[in-house]
Amino acid sequence: MSDDLRNLREDLKGELTAVNDYQDHIDLAEDDEVREVLAHIRDEEKEHVAELVRLLRKLDEVQEAKFREEEG
């Protein structure tokens, strides 16, 4: 496995963890502005997830095939 793929997968793990962490903080927040800002940041992290997945699909032929199988 190339270093790029390994690093992209590690980055994806971090982004997914960040999405979950921000959501947990949103769920616990009492202030509307805090929830709004955290939701915005969470959504940016989701964009990062999409960008990383796009790169993984481009660089890893087996991963791309698996996505295509699941998409039907």
N, CA, C, O and CB atoms as a CASP TS submission, in Angstrom:
PFRMAT TS
TARGET T0000
AUTHOR 0000-0000-0000
METHOD Language model
MODEL 1
PARENT N/A
ATOM      1  N   MET     1       0.851  -1.181   0.000  1.00  0.00           N
ATOM      2  CA  MET     1       0.000   0.000   0.000  1.00  0.00           C
ATOM      3  C   MET     1       0.897   1.244   0.000  1.00  0.00           C
ATOM      4  O   MET     1       1.900   1.309   0.711  1.00  0.00           O
ATOM      5  CB  MET     1      -0.968  -0.002   1.234  1.00  0.00           C
ATOM      6  N   SER     2       0.518   2.195  -0.790  1.00  0.00           N
ATOM      7  CA  SER     2       1.334   3.410  -0.858  1.00  0.00           C
ATOM      8  C   SER     2       1.164   4.245   0.410  1.00  0.00           C
ATOM      9  O   SER     2       0.162   4.139   1.118  1.00  0.00           O
ATOM     10  CB  SER     2       0.958   4.244  -2.099  1.00  0.00           C
ATOM     11  N   ASP     3       2.156   5.064   0.671  1.00  0.00           N
ATOM     12  CA  ASP     3       2.075   5.983   1.809  1.00  0.00           C
ATOM     13  C   ASP     3       0.899   6.938   1.644  1.00  0.00           C
ATOM     14  O   ASP     3       0.252   7.297   2.628  1.00  0.00           O
ATOM     15  CB  ASP     3       3.387   6.776   1.961  1.00  0.00           C
ATOM     16  N   ASP     4       0.616   7.353   0.416  1.00  0.00           N
ATOM     17  CA  ASP     4      -0.514   8.261   0.187  1.00  0.00           C
ATOM     18  C   ASP     4      -1.822   7.623   0.645  1.00  0.00           C
ATOM     19  O   ASP     4      -2.612   8.257   1.345  1.00  0.00           O
ATOM     20  CB  ASP     4      -0.605   8.646  -1.305  1.00  0.00           C
ATOM     21  N   LEU     5      -2.050   6.387   0.258  1.00  0.00           N
ATOM     22  CA  LEU     5      -3.290   5.713   0.649  1.00  0.00           C
ATOM     23  C   LEU     5      -3.368   5.528   2.159  1.00  0.00           C
ATOM     24  O   LEU     5      -4.414   5.762   2.764  1.00  0.00           O
ATOM     25  CB  LEU     5      -3.402   4.358  -0.048  1.00  0.00           C
ATOM     26  N   ARG     6      -2.290   5.120   2.751  1.00  0.00           N
ATOM     27  CA  ARG     6      -2.256   4.936   4.208  1.00  0.00           C
ATOM     28  C   ARG     6      -2.564   6.262   4.913  1.00  0.00           C
ATOM     29  O   ARG     6      -3.350   6.305   5.859  1.00  0.00           O
ATOM     30  CB  ARG     6      -0.869   4.390   4.661  1.00  0.00           C
ATOM     31  N   ASN     7      -1.939   7.330   4.444  1.00  0.00           N
ATOM     32  CA  ASN     7      -2.160   8.642   5.052  1.00  0.00           C
ATOM     33  C   ASN     7      -3.582   9.138   4.827  1.00  0.00           C
ATOM     34  O   ASN     7      -4.184   9.719   5.731  1.00  0.00           O
ATOM     35  CB  ASN     7      -1.168   9.652   4.495  1.00  0.00           C
ATOM     36  N   LEU     8      -4.124   8.917   3.638  1.00  0.00           N
ATOM     37  CA  LEU     8      -5.509   9.322   3.375  1.00  0.00           C
ATOM     38  C   LEU     8      -6.485   8.592   4.305  1.00  0.00           C
ATOM     39  O   LEU     8      -7.441   9.187   4.802  1.00  0.00           O
ATOM     40  CB  LEU     8      -5.875   9.048   1.904  1.00  0.00           C
ATOM     41  N   ARG     9      -6.237   7.316   4.530  1.00  0.00           N
ATOM     42  CA  ARG     9      -7.121   6.548   5.428  1.00  0.00           C
ATOM     43  C   ARG     9      -6.999   7.039   6.870  1.00  0.00           C
ATOM     44  O   ARG     9      -7.996   7.119   7.588  1.00  0.00           O
ATOM     45  CB  ARG     9      -6.786   5.041   5.357  1.00  0.00           C
ATOM     46  N   GLU    10      -5.798   7.362   7.284  1.00  0.00           N
ATOM     47  CA  GLU    10      -5.615   7.930   8.631  1.00  0.00           C
ATOM     48  C   GLU    10      -6.315   9.281   8.737  1.00  0.00           C
ATOM     49  O   GLU    10      -6.955   9.578   9.746  1.00  0.00           O
ATOM     50  CB  GLU    10      -4.108   8.082   8.964  1.00  0.00           C
ATOM     51  N   ASP    11      -6.191  10.093   7.695  1.00  0.00           N
ATOM     52  CA  ASP    11      -6.863  11.392   7.684  1.00  0.00           C
ATOM     53  C   ASP    11      -8.378  11.211   7.735  1.00  0.00           C
ATOM     54  O   ASP    11      -9.073  11.951   8.432  1.00  0.00           O
ATOM     55  CB  ASP    11      -6.462  12.198   6.433  1.00  0.00           C
ATOM     56  N   LEU    12      -8.884  10.233   7.000  1.00  0.00           N
ATOM     57  CA  LEU    12     -10.325   9.963   6.996  1.00  0.00           C
ATOM     58  C   LEU    12     -10.804   9.562   8.393  1.00  0.00           C
ATOM     59  O   LEU    12     -11.860  10.007   8.844  1.00  0.00           O
ATOM     60  CB  LEU    12     -10.663   8.852   5.977  1.00  0.00           C
ATOM     61  N   LYS    13     -10.036   8.733   9.065  1.00  0.00           N
ATOM     62  CA  LYS    13     -10.385   8.364  10.444  1.00  0.00           C
ATOM     63  C   LYS    13     -10.501   9.601  11.319  1.00  0.00           C
ATOM     64  O   LYS    13     -11.445   9.737  12.096  1.00  0.00           O
ATOM     65  CB  LYS    13      -9.338   7.400  11.031  1.00  0.00           C
ATOM     66  N   GLY    14      -9.534  10.499  11.186  1.00  0.00           N
ATOM     67  CA  GLY    14      -9.546  11.720  11.993  1.00  0.00           C
ATOM     68  C   GLY    14     -10.745  12.595  11.700  1.00  0.00           C
ATOM     69  O   GLY    14     -11.355  13.149  12.614  1.00  0.00           O
ATOM     70  N   GLU    15     -11.085  12.721  10.427  1.00  0.00           N
ATOM     71  CA  GLU    15     -12.236  13.549  10.058  1.00  0.00           C
ATOM     72  C   GLU    15     -13.541  12.946  10.581  1.00  0.00           C
ATOM     73  O   GLU    15     -14.404  13.669  11.079  1.00  0.00           O
ATOM     74  CB  GLU    15     -12.305  13.714   8.533  1.00  0.00           C
ATOM     75  N   LEU    16     -13.685  11.634  10.470  1.00  0.00           N
ATOM     76  CA  LEU    16     -14.899  10.976  10.965  1.00  0.00           C
ATOM     77  C   LEU    16     -15.015  11.110  12.485  1.00  0.00           C
ATOM     78  O   LEU    16     -16.106  11.318  13.015  1.00  0.00           O
ATOM     79  CB  LEU    16     -14.904   9.487  10.564  1.00  0.00           C
ATOM     80  N   THR    17     -13.896  10.991  13.172  1.00  0.00           N
ATOM     81  CA  THR    17     -13.905  11.200  14.616  1.00  0.00           C
ATOM     82  C   THR    17     -14.312  12.624  14.945  1.00  0.00           C
ATOM     83  O   THR    17     -15.086  12.856  15.874  1.00  0.00           O
ATOM     84  CB  THR    17     -12.531  10.890  15.217  1.00  0.00           C
ATOM     85  N   ALA    18     -13.793  13.577  14.183  1.00  0.00           N
ATOM     86  CA  ALA    18     -14.148  14.983  14.406  1.00  0.00           C
ATOM     87  C   ALA    18     -15.637  15.211  14.195  1.00  0.00           C
ATOM     88  O   ALA    18     -16.264  15.925  14.978  1.00  0.00           O
ATOM     89  CB  ALA    18     -13.342  15.896  13.472  1.00  0.00           C
ATOM     90  N   VAL    19     -16.213  14.624  13.163  1.00  0.00           N
ATOM     91  CA  VAL    19     -17.654  14.757  12.919  1.00  0.00           C
ATOM     92  C   VAL    19     -18.429  14.255  14.137  1.00  0.00           C
ATOM     93  O   VAL    19     -19.347  14.925  14.611  1.00  0.00           O
ATOM     94  CB  VAL    19     -18.075  13.970  11.641  1.00  0.00           C
ATOM     95  N   ASN    20     -18.063  13.085  14.638  1.00  0.00           N
ATOM     96  CA  ASN    20     -18.760  12.528  15.801  1.00  0.00           C
ATOM     97  C   ASN    20     -18.570  13.399  17.042  1.00  0.00           C
ATOM     98  O   ASN    20     -19.514  13.625  17.798  1.00  0.00           O
ATOM     99  CB  ASN    20     -18.265  11.108  16.082  1.00  0.00           C
ATOM    100  N   ASP    21     -17.357  13.881  17.244  1.00  0.00           N
ATOM    101  CA  ASP    21     -17.087  14.723  18.413  1.00  0.00           C
ATOM    102  C   ASP    21     -17.881  16.018  18.356  1.00  0.00           C
ATOM    103  O   ASP    21     -18.483  16.423  19.351  1.00  0.00           O
ATOM    104  CB  ASP    21     -15.593  15.033  18.514  1.00  0.00           C
ATOM    105  N   TYR    22     -17.888  16.671  17.197  1.00  0.00           N
ATOM    106  CA  TYR    22     -18.670  17.904  17.070  1.00  0.00           C
ATOM    107  C   TYR    22     -20.148  17.631  17.306  1.00  0.00           C
ATOM    108  O   TYR    22     -20.829  18.425  17.955  1.00  0.00           O
ATOM    109  CB  TYR    22     -18.465  18.535  15.685  1.00  0.00           C
ATOM    110  N   GLN    23     -20.651  16.515  16.787  1.00  0.00           N
ATOM    111  CA  GLN    23     -22.066  16.206  16.993  1.00  0.00           C
ATOM    112  C   GLN    23     -22.359  15.994  18.472  1.00  0.00           C
ATOM    113  O   GLN    23     -23.384  16.453  18.976  1.00  0.00           O
ATOM    114  CB  GLN    23     -22.470  14.960  16.190  1.00  0.00           C
ATOM    115  N   ASP    24     -21.476  15.310  19.160  1.00  0.00           N
ATOM    116  CA  ASP    24     -21.655  15.124  20.603  1.00  0.00           C
ATOM    117  C   ASP    24     -21.699  16.472  21.323  1.00  0.00           C
ATOM    118  O   ASP    24     -22.518  16.674  22.219  1.00  0.00           O
ATOM    119  CB  ASP    24     -20.522  14.251  21.179  1.00  0.00           C
ATOM    120  N   HIS    25     -20.825  17.383  20.933  1.00  0.00           N
ATOM    121  CA  HIS    25     -20.786  18.709  21.573  1.00  0.00           C
ATOM    122  C   HIS    25     -22.037  19.518  21.230  1.00  0.00           C
ATOM    123  O   HIS    25     -22.547  20.259  22.071  1.00  0.00           O
ATOM    124  CB  HIS    25     -19.522  19.483  21.136  1.00  0.00           C
ATOM    125  N   ILE    26     -22.530  19.378  20.005  1.00  0.00           N
ATOM    126  CA  ILE    26     -23.780  20.047  19.617  1.00  0.00           C
ATOM    127  C   ILE    26     -24.919  19.540  20.492  1.00  0.00           C
ATOM    128  O   ILE    26     -25.728  20.320  20.994  1.00  0.00           O
ATOM    129  CB  ILE    26     -24.101  19.808  18.110  1.00  0.00           C
ATOM    130  N   ASP    27     -24.969  18.230  20.665  1.00  0.00           N
ATOM    131  CA  ASP    27     -26.049  17.631  21.452  1.00  0.00           C
ATOM    132  C   ASP    27     -26.015  18.079  22.911  1.00  0.00           C
ATOM    133  O   ASP    27     -27.053  18.121  23.572  1.00  0.00           O
ATOM    134  CB  ASP    27     -25.966  16.113  21.381  1.00  0.00           C
ATOM    135  N   LEU    28     -24.834  18.413  23.412  1.00  0.00           N
ATOM    136  CA  LEU    28     -24.692  18.826  24.809  1.00  0.00           C
ATOM    137  C   LEU    28     -24.784  20.341  25.006  1.00  0.00           C
ATOM    138  O   LEU    28     -25.001  20.812  26.123  1.00  0.00           O
ATOM    139  CB  LEU    28     -23.377  18.333  25.347  1.00  0.00           C
ATOM    140  N   ALA    29     -24.619  21.094  23.929  1.00  0.00           N
ATOM    141  CA  ALA    29     -24.571  22.555  24.045  1.00  0.00           C
ATOM    142  C   ALA    29     -25.931  23.117  24.457  1.00  0.00           C
ATOM    143  O   ALA    29     -26.981  22.654  24.013  1.00  0.00           O
ATOM    144  CB  ALA    29     -24.122  23.184  22.716  1.00  0.00           C
ATOM    145  N   GLU    30     -25.874  24.115  25.306  1.00  0.00           N
ATOM    146  CA  GLU    30     -27.091  24.777  25.764  1.00  0.00           C
ATOM    147  C   GLU    30     -27.385  26.057  24.980  1.00  0.00           C
ATOM    148  O   GLU    30     -28.538  26.476  24.876  1.00  0.00           O
ATOM    149  CB  GLU    30     -26.978  25.097  27.242  1.00  0.00           C
ATOM    150  N   ASP    31     -26.351  26.666  24.438  1.00  0.00           N
ATOM    151  CA  ASP    31     -26.480  27.955  23.760  1.00  0.00           C
ATOM    152  C   ASP    31     -26.726  27.736  22.264  1.00  0.00           C
ATOM    153  O   ASP    31     -26.034  26.941  21.629  1.00  0.00           O
ATOM    154  CB  ASP    31     -25.212  28.821  23.982  1.00  0.00           C
ATOM    155  N   ASP    32     -27.719  28.448  21.702  1.00  0.00           N
ATOM    156  CA  ASP    32     -28.044  28.304  20.282  1.00  0.00           C
ATOM    157  C   ASP    32     -26.879  28.693  19.374  1.00  0.00           C
ATOM    158  O   ASP    32     -26.626  28.030  18.368  1.00  0.00           O
ATOM    159  CB  ASP    32     -29.257  29.149  19.943  1.00  0.00           C
ATOM    160  N   GLU    33     -26.174  29.763  19.726  1.00  0.00           N
ATOM    161  CA  GLU    33     -25.054  30.196  18.889  1.00  0.00           C
ATOM    162  C   GLU    33     -23.939  29.161  18.887  1.00  0.00           C
ATOM    163  O   GLU    33     -23.317  28.908  17.856  1.00  0.00           O
ATOM    164  CB  GLU    33     -24.516  31.545  19.371  1.00  0.00           C
ATOM    165  N   VAL    34     -23.692  28.567  20.043  1.00  0.00           N
ATOM    166  CA  VAL    34     -22.676  27.511  20.132  1.00  0.00           C
ATOM    167  C   VAL    34     -23.071  26.348  19.228  1.00  0.00           C
ATOM    168  O   VAL    34     -22.247  25.840  18.466  1.00  0.00           O
ATOM    169  CB  VAL    34     -22.503  27.026  21.603  1.00  0.00           C
ATOM    170  N   ARG    35     -24.327  25.929  19.313  1.00  0.00           N
ATOM    171  CA  ARG    35     -24.794  24.824  18.467  1.00  0.00           C
ATOM    172  C   ARG    35     -24.657  25.167  16.985  1.00  0.00           C
ATOM    173  O   ARG    35     -24.249  24.328  16.181  1.00  0.00           O
ATOM    174  CB  ARG    35     -26.259  24.482  18.794  1.00  0.00           C
ATOM    175  N   GLU    36     -24.996  26.394  16.633  1.00  0.00           N
ATOM    176  CA  GLU    36     -24.935  26.821  15.233  1.00  0.00           C
ATOM    177  C   GLU    36     -23.503  26.813  14.703  1.00  0.00           C
ATOM    178  O   GLU    36     -23.247  26.317  13.605  1.00  0.00           O
ATOM    179  CB  GLU    36     -25.536  28.216  15.080  1.00  0.00           C
ATOM    180  N   VAL    37     -22.576  27.359  15.478  1.00  0.00           N
ATOM    181  CA  VAL    37     -21.171  27.389  15.043  1.00  0.00           C
ATOM    182  C   VAL    37     -20.607  25.973  14.956  1.00  0.00           C
ATOM    183  O   VAL    37     -19.924  25.635  13.989  1.00  0.00           O
ATOM    184  CB  VAL    37     -20.318  28.243  16.010  1.00  0.00           C
ATOM    185  N   LEU    38     -20.885  25.156  15.952  1.00  0.00           N
ATOM    186  CA  LEU    38     -20.378  23.783  15.935  1.00  0.00           C
ATOM    187  C   LEU    38     -20.969  22.986  14.771  1.00  0.00           C
ATOM    188  O   LEU    38     -20.278  22.162  14.172  1.00  0.00           O
ATOM    189  CB  LEU    38     -20.695  23.085  17.264  1.00  0.00           C
ATOM    190  N   ALA    39     -22.232  23.224  14.450  1.00  0.00           N
ATOM    191  CA  ALA    39     -22.853  22.533  13.316  1.00  0.00           C
ATOM    192  C   ALA    39     -22.178  22.935  12.009  1.00  0.00           C
ATOM    193  O   ALA    39     -21.969  22.103  11.127  1.00  0.00           O
ATOM    194  CB  ALA    39     -24.362  22.841  13.253  1.00  0.00           C
ATOM    195  N   HIS    40     -21.844  24.204  11.894  1.00  0.00           N
ATOM    196  CA  HIS    40     -21.135  24.673  10.703  1.00  0.00           C
ATOM    197  C   HIS    40     -19.772  23.991  10.580  1.00  0.00           C
ATOM    198  O   HIS    40     -19.390  23.541   9.499  1.00  0.00           O
ATOM    199  CB  HIS    40     -20.962  26.205  10.749  1.00  0.00           C
ATOM    200  N   ILE    41     -19.058  23.919  11.671  1.00  0.00           N
ATOM    201  CA  ILE    41     -17.745  23.262  11.662  1.00  0.00           C
ATOM    202  C   ILE    41     -17.898  21.775  11.364  1.00  0.00           C
ATOM    203  O   ILE    41     -17.127  21.212  10.586  1.00  0.00           O
ATOM    204  CB  ILE    41     -17.023  23.463  13.015  1.00  0.00           C
ATOM    205  N   ARG    42     -18.890  21.140  11.978  1.00  0.00           N
ATOM    206  CA  ARG    42     -19.144  19.709  11.716  1.00  0.00           C
ATOM    207  C   ARG    42     -19.389  19.475  10.231  1.00  0.00           C
ATOM    208  O   ARG    42     -18.881  18.513   9.655  1.00  0.00           O
ATOM    209  CB  ARG    42     -20.360  19.205  12.538  1.00  0.00           C
ATOM    210  N   ASP    43     -20.169  20.362   9.613  1.00  0.00           N
ATOM    211  CA  ASP    43     -20.471  20.203   8.196  1.00  0.00           C
ATOM    212  C   ASP    43     -19.230  20.396   7.324  1.00  0.00           C
ATOM    213  O   ASP    43     -19.108  19.759   6.277  1.00  0.00           O
ATOM    214  CB  ASP    43     -21.553  21.187   7.782  1.00  0.00           C
ATOM    215  N   GLU    44     -18.313  21.265   7.742  1.00  0.00           N
ATOM    216  CA  GLU    44     -17.045  21.398   7.024  1.00  0.00           C
ATOM    217  C   GLU    44     -16.237  20.108   7.121  1.00  0.00           C
ATOM    218  O   GLU    44     -15.592  19.699   6.157  1.00  0.00           O
ATOM    219  CB  GLU    44     -16.229  22.580   7.579  1.00  0.00           C
ATOM    220  N   GLU    45     -16.276  19.473   8.286  1.00  0.00           N
ATOM    221  CA  GLU    45     -15.581  18.191   8.445  1.00  0.00           C
ATOM    222  C   GLU    45     -16.192  17.141   7.520  1.00  0.00           C
ATOM    223  O   GLU    45     -15.473  16.309   6.965  1.00  0.00           O
ATOM    224  CB  GLU    45     -15.646  17.714   9.917  1.00  0.00           C
ATOM    225  N   LYS    46     -17.508  17.175   7.354  1.00  0.00           N
ATOM    226  CA  LYS    46     -18.160  16.239   6.438  1.00  0.00           C
ATOM    227  C   LYS    46     -17.703  16.483   5.006  1.00  0.00           C
ATOM    228  O   LYS    46     -17.561  15.539   4.229  1.00  0.00           O
ATOM    229  CB  LYS    46     -19.689  16.363   6.534  1.00  0.00           C
ATOM    230  N   GLU    47     -17.474  17.733   4.658  1.00  0.00           N
ATOM    231  CA  GLU    47     -16.936  18.045   3.333  1.00  0.00           C
ATOM    232  C   GLU    47     -15.547  17.439   3.179  1.00  0.00           C
ATOM    233  O   GLU    47     -15.212  16.913   2.117  1.00  0.00           O
ATOM    234  CB  GLU    47     -16.886  19.574   3.106  1.00  0.00           C
ATOM    235  N   HIS    48     -14.745  17.512   4.224  1.00  0.00           N
ATOM    236  CA  HIS    48     -13.408  16.912   4.187  1.00  0.00           C
ATOM    237  C   HIS    48     -13.505  15.401   3.989  1.00  0.00           C
ATOM    238  O   HIS    48     -12.717  14.819   3.244  1.00  0.00           O
ATOM    239  CB  HIS    48     -12.633  17.231   5.484  1.00  0.00           C
ATOM    240  N   VAL    49     -14.465  14.773   4.652  1.00  0.00           N
ATOM    241  CA  VAL    49     -14.677  13.331   4.477  1.00  0.00           C
ATOM    242  C   VAL    49     -14.948  13.027   3.009  1.00  0.00           C
ATOM    243  O   VAL    49     -14.359  12.110   2.438  1.00  0.00           O
ATOM    244  CB  VAL    49     -15.852  12.829   5.361  1.00  0.00           C
ATOM    245  N   ALA    50     -15.840  13.801   2.406  1.00  0.00           N
ATOM    246  CA  ALA    50     -16.180  13.575   0.999  1.00  0.00           C
ATOM    247  C   ALA    50     -14.962  13.746   0.097  1.00  0.00           C
ATOM    248  O   ALA    50     -14.766  12.964  -0.832  1.00  0.00           O
ATOM    249  CB  ALA    50     -17.291  14.533   0.560  1.00  0.00           C
ATOM    250  N   GLU    51     -14.151  14.752   0.361  1.00  0.00           N
ATOM    251  CA  GLU    51     -12.949  14.984  -0.445  1.00  0.00           C
ATOM    252  C   GLU    51     -11.965  13.825  -0.314  1.00  0.00           C
ATOM    253  O   GLU    51     -11.377  13.387  -1.302  1.00  0.00           O
ATOM    254  CB  GLU    51     -12.271  16.295  -0.030  1.00  0.00           C
ATOM    255  N   LEU    52     -11.793  13.337   0.900  1.00  0.00           N
ATOM    256  CA  LEU    52     -10.871  12.221   1.115  1.00  0.00           C
ATOM    257  C   LEU    52     -11.376  10.949   0.460  1.00  0.00           C
ATOM    258  O   LEU    52     -10.594  10.205  -0.131  1.00  0.00           O
ATOM    259  CB  LEU    52     -10.659  11.986   2.604  1.00  0.00           C
ATOM    260  N   VAL    53     -12.668  10.692   0.557  1.00  0.00           N
ATOM    261  CA  VAL    53     -13.244   9.503  -0.079  1.00  0.00           C
ATOM    262  C   VAL    53     -13.071   9.590  -1.599  1.00  0.00           C
ATOM    263  O   VAL    53     -12.758   8.592  -2.249  1.00  0.00           O
ATOM    264  CB  VAL    53     -14.750   9.355   0.291  1.00  0.00           C
ATOM    265  N   ARG    54     -13.274  10.776  -2.157  1.00  0.00           N
ATOM    266  CA  ARG    54     -13.082  10.954  -3.599  1.00  0.00           C
ATOM    267  C   ARG    54     -11.651  10.575  -3.993  1.00  0.00           C
ATOM    268  O   ARG    54     -11.436   9.883  -4.988  1.00  0.00           O
ATOM    269  CB  ARG    54     -13.387  12.417  -4.014  1.00  0.00           C
ATOM    270  N   LEU    55     -10.679  11.033  -3.204  1.00  0.00           N
ATOM    271  CA  LEU    55      -9.287  10.701  -3.491  1.00  0.00           C
ATOM    272  C   LEU    55      -9.014   9.204  -3.348  1.00  0.00           C
ATOM    273  O   LEU    55      -8.314   8.616  -4.173  1.00  0.00           O
ATOM    274  CB  LEU    55      -8.365  11.484  -2.570  1.00  0.00           C
ATOM    275  N   LEU    56      -9.566   8.592  -2.306  1.00  0.00           N
ATOM    276  CA  LEU    56      -9.378   7.148  -2.125  1.00  0.00           C
ATOM    277  C   LEU    56      -9.952   6.378  -3.305  1.00  0.00           C
ATOM    278  O   LEU    56      -9.345   5.421  -3.788  1.00  0.00           O
ATOM    279  CB  LEU    56     -10.035   6.674  -0.817  1.00  0.00           C
ATOM    280  N   ARG    57     -11.123   6.800  -3.765  1.00  0.00           N
ATOM    281  CA  ARG    57     -11.747   6.124  -4.897  1.00  0.00           C
ATOM    282  C   ARG    57     -10.889   6.279  -6.154  1.00  0.00           C
ATOM    283  O   ARG    57     -10.817   5.366  -6.977  1.00  0.00           O
ATOM    284  CB  ARG    57     -13.165   6.680  -5.141  1.00  0.00           C
ATOM    285  N   LYS    58     -10.258   7.402  -6.296  1.00  0.00           N
ATOM    286  CA  LYS    58      -9.417   7.667  -7.467  1.00  0.00           C
ATOM    287  C   LYS    58      -8.122   6.852  -7.432  1.00  0.00           C
ATOM    288  O   LYS    58      -7.671   6.350  -8.461  1.00  0.00           O
ATOM    289  CB  LYS    58      -9.089   9.158  -7.551  1.00  0.00           C
ATOM    290  N   LEU    59      -7.536   6.725  -6.258  1.00  0.00           N
ATOM    291  CA  LEU    59      -6.206   6.124  -6.142  1.00  0.00           C
ATOM    292  C   LEU    59      -6.198   4.626  -5.840  1.00  0.00           C
ATOM    293  O   LEU    59      -5.184   3.958  -6.043  1.00  0.00           O
ATOM    294  CB  LEU    59      -5.451   6.826  -5.081  1.00  0.00           C
ATOM    295  N   ASP    60      -7.324   4.099  -5.357  1.00  0.00           N
ATOM    296  CA  ASP    60      -7.383   2.685  -4.962  1.00  0.00           C
ATOM    297  C   ASP    60      -8.443   1.985  -5.811  1.00  0.00           C
ATOM    298  O   ASP    60      -9.642   2.130  -5.571  1.00  0.00           O
ATOM    299  CB  ASP    60      -7.704   2.535  -3.430  1.00  0.00           C
ATOM    300  N   GLU    61      -7.985   1.227  -6.802  1.00  0.00           N
ATOM    301  CA  GLU    61      -8.901   0.566  -7.733  1.00  0.00           C
ATOM    302  C   GLU    61      -9.823  -0.430  -7.032  1.00  0.00           C
ATOM    303  O   GLU    61     -10.999  -0.536  -7.383  1.00  0.00           O
ATOM    304  CB  GLU    61      -8.113  -0.145  -8.816  1.00  0.00           C
ATOM    305  N   VAL    62      -9.308  -1.150  -6.059  1.00  0.00           N
ATOM    306  CA  VAL    62     -10.129  -2.126  -5.339  1.00  0.00           C
ATOM    307  C   VAL    62     -11.211  -1.410  -4.537  1.00  0.00           C
ATOM    308  O   VAL    62     -12.363  -1.842  -4.524  1.00  0.00           O
ATOM    309  CB  VAL    62      -9.254  -2.998  -4.406  1.00  0.00           C
ATOM    310  N   GLN    63     -10.844  -0.313  -3.867  1.00  0.00           N
ATOM    311  CA  GLN    63     -11.825   0.450  -3.100  1.00  0.00           C
ATOM    312  C   GLN    63     -12.903   1.003  -4.019  1.00  0.00           C
ATOM    313  O   GLN    63     -14.087   0.973  -3.683  1.00  0.00           O
ATOM    314  CB  GLN    63     -11.144   1.592  -2.330  1.00  0.00           C
ATOM    315  N   GLU    64     -12.501   1.501  -5.163  1.00  0.00           N
ATOM    316  CA  GLU    64     -13.463   2.026  -6.136  1.00  0.00           C
ATOM    317  C   GLU    64     -14.428   0.930  -6.580  1.00  0.00           C
ATOM    318  O   GLU    64     -15.631   1.170  -6.687  1.00  0.00           O
ATOM    319  CB  GLU    64     -12.731   2.618  -7.357  1.00  0.00           C
ATOM    320  N   ALA    65     -13.914  -0.263  -6.838  1.00  0.00           N
ATOM    321  CA  ALA    65     -14.769  -1.375  -7.246  1.00  0.00           C
ATOM    322  C   ALA    65     -15.775  -1.716  -6.152  1.00  0.00           C
ATOM    323  O   ALA    65     -16.932  -2.019  -6.443  1.00  0.00           O
ATOM    324  CB  ALA    65     -13.921  -2.606  -7.588  1.00  0.00           C
ATOM    325  N   LYS    66     -15.343  -1.669  -4.911  1.00  0.00           N
ATOM    326  CA  LYS    66     -16.254  -1.963  -3.794  1.00  0.00           C
ATOM    327  C   LYS    66     -17.355  -0.917  -3.694  1.00  0.00           C
ATOM    328  O   LYS    66     -18.513  -1.258  -3.452  1.00  0.00           O
ATOM    329  CB  LYS    66     -15.477  -2.033  -2.469  1.00  0.00           C
ATOM    330  N   PHE    67     -17.003   0.373  -3.882  1.00  0.00           N
ATOM    331  CA  PHE    67     -18.023   1.410  -3.887  1.00  0.00           C
ATOM    332  C   PHE    67     -19.036   1.162  -5.002  1.00  0.00           C
ATOM    333  O   PHE    67     -20.244   1.279  -4.793  1.00  0.00           O
ATOM    334  CB  PHE    67     -17.380   2.794  -4.047  1.00  0.00           C
ATOM    335  N   ARG    68     -18.538   0.823  -6.179  1.00  0.00           N
ATOM    336  CA  ARG    68     -19.429   0.589  -7.316  1.00  0.00           C
ATOM    337  C   ARG    68     -20.354  -0.595  -7.065  1.00  0.00           C
ATOM    338  O   ARG    68     -21.526  -0.558  -7.439  1.00  0.00           O
ATOM    339  CB  ARG    68     -18.618   0.355  -8.586  1.00  0.00           C
ATOM    340  N   GLU    69     -19.832  -1.645  -6.435  1.00  0.00           N
ATOM    341  CA  GLU    69     -20.672  -2.805  -6.101  1.00  0.00           C
ATOM    342  C   GLU    69     -21.804  -2.385  -5.169  1.00  0.00           C
ATOM    343  O   GLU    69     -22.947  -2.796  -5.367  1.00  0.00           O
ATOM    344  CB  GLU    69     -19.824  -3.927  -5.443  1.00  0.00           C
ATOM    345  N   GLU    70     -21.507  -1.583  -4.172  1.00  0.00           N
ATOM    346  CA  GLU    70     -22.505  -1.162  -3.209  1.00  0.00           C
ATOM    347  C   GLU    70     -23.522  -0.192  -3.805  1.00  0.00           C
ATOM    348  O   GLU    70     -24.676  -0.150  -3.378  1.00  0.00           O
ATOM    349  CB  GLU    70     -21.831  -0.531  -2.025  1.00  0.00           C
ATOM    350  N   GLU    71     -23.087   0.584  -4.789  1.00  0.00           N
ATOM    351  CA  GLU    71     -23.987   1.548  -5.422  1.00  0.00           C
ATOM    352  C   GLU    71     -24.950   0.866  -6.371  1.00  0.00           C
ATOM    353  O   GLU    71     -25.955   1.448  -6.779  1.00  0.00           O
ATOM    354  CB  GLU    71     -23.193   2.606  -6.166  1.00  0.00           C
ATOM    355  N   GLY    72     -24.636  -0.377  -6.721  1.00  0.00           N
ATOM    356  CA  GLY    72     -25.528  -1.161  -7.558  1.00  0.00           C
ATOM    357  C   GLY    72     -25.468  -0.746  -8.963  1.00  0.00           C
ATOM    358  O   GLY    72     -26.165  -1.312  -9.805  1.00  0.00           O
TER
END
